[in-house]
Amino acid sequence: MSALRMGLGRIGIELKQFFRDRESAVFNFLLPMILLVIFGSVFGGQELGDSGITFAQYFVAGMIASGILYTSFQNLAISIPMEREDGTLKRLQGTPMPRSAYFIGKIGMVFVAYIAQVTILIAVGVIFYGIDLPTTSVAIFTFIWVSVLGLIAWTLLGIAYSVVPRQGKGAAALVSPVVLVLQFTSGVFFVFSDLPQWMQTFASLFPLKWLTQAMRSVFLPDTAAAMEVAGSFELGMTAVVLVIWIGIGAVLATVFFRWTPRGAN
Amino acid sequence: MPDSAGSAITAIDVTKTYGDFTALAGVSIHVQPGECLAILGPNGAGKTTLTEILEGYRDRDSGEVSVLGVDPGKPNPAWKAKIGIVLQQASDMADLTVGETITHFAKYYPNPANVDEVIGAVGLVEKVNARNGKLSGGQRRRLDVALGIIGNPEVLFLDEPTTGFDPEARREFWVLIDRLKSEGTTILLTTHYLDEAQYLADRVAVIARGRIVAQGVPDSIGDRNNAIVSWTNNGREFTESTAEPTAFVQQLATQFSGEIPQLSVRRASLEDAYLELIAQDRDTNGGDHS
């Protein structure tokens, strides 16, 4: 009865709850697709400068990076406080299931939800906005390692942030402003190089800016690197930043995670 | 695995305070293997605090505690596998079905009970594909019990298990618990229902204001030699608890010409004894905390 086996068993249970809960399915899973359709319909055909790149192409990269944030950070930072409040965590604490199995279940759920979301986002982009897909194995490899590191970092940060909302009910109100501010400042809704410099500096402290930039390296032609602030996609730096945030997230999640609401003992 | 004193559950002089409020002021209980102890007491008396210390959810300030020979303050997975916990009413995992939930929880335990048998025992066969969130209050409670017993526990904690049950569901639940008892499960039950304690418990402990005020077999609690005489006079109801009901009624009869209106004489029940104990505690300690 290993922790790993229990954790793998929890993935299925977590996924059922993720997709059956209507609010979570809309807010964490469908929202990026809705945004893609809206932004793609309004601005999708516009060309960025005379680069030959459409905004839709630029925006798909940002939305896929945001998908990492939605399925991991936003999802967990809202659902864990609810599980803490409704007694799910207290019940689990009373069983022999170890904490690690619970985390394995969450991480597995996040990965599966992300894969499903990215598949649909790309399909929508290709079918409706004529997005070009990456063809080189280098681009596909970049897509995979950036996704994996990004998901791990944001999952850990979501687990850590789950102690911030005191109640399950108001959790979304404390989580979505963080997500929105990061999206606006990290080059998801606007072209990053058009943003004021202080905003660029602020966004560079957090992982989302690096994720969107790396996703652009996957979905935009190599010539687009010249449009970046640094003149390149900075993949090496992206890896460094993500690994640092995984370290920070691991420490915060381990120190701050709790089964019961504050003040319960 | 009983401890050195042979008990499945032992608590000696356990104290717990929250700020200025003393939840437990030195509580001692012993539960023998296979025994069912019911803890009775008003809201706020310390029942849940005591239970949650024994379950490993809360720290104690002082005192000795042992459940199956292990200090619940230092729990380990092997120990948790031998403990079954039914918390106060829950509403979690609303989007899973009954069958999914019980099947999944069985995987947490090294020696689980048969899933279909447990579903049958708690009477949820027809609800096996229903979402937990769609169950009635009583059905939901039976699911909680199913999750408490799926691991084949040696010790089962039941915290107000039948709150919200209709009388028939409560009877069915008692039969289920009786069966677990006959299989040797040690049970610690907290309840508001005195008839439930009378039916299920081998012994009861009455807790008030964080102290045990009486402990023993249900028929020995309080002054059970007394009888309760009740009657009416000019529409007002009177009751008297007395050790000599025959003499009392003879004396009472002299005040009436003919029949005493609405006369009844009955043995004091556990409920009468319990209410008297709680009232006495209030009188001797002054004020009302609950």
Interface residues (C-beta under 8 A of the other chain):
Chain A: M1 R5 M6 G9 R10 I13 K16 Q17 R20 D21 E83 D86 G87 T88 K90 R91 Q93 G94 T95 P96 M97 P98 T260 N265
Chain B: E55 G56 Y57 R58 D59 P77 A78 K80 A81 I83 I85 L87 A90 S91 D92 M93 A94 D95 L96 E100 H104 F105 K107 Y108 Y109 P110 R131 L147 G151
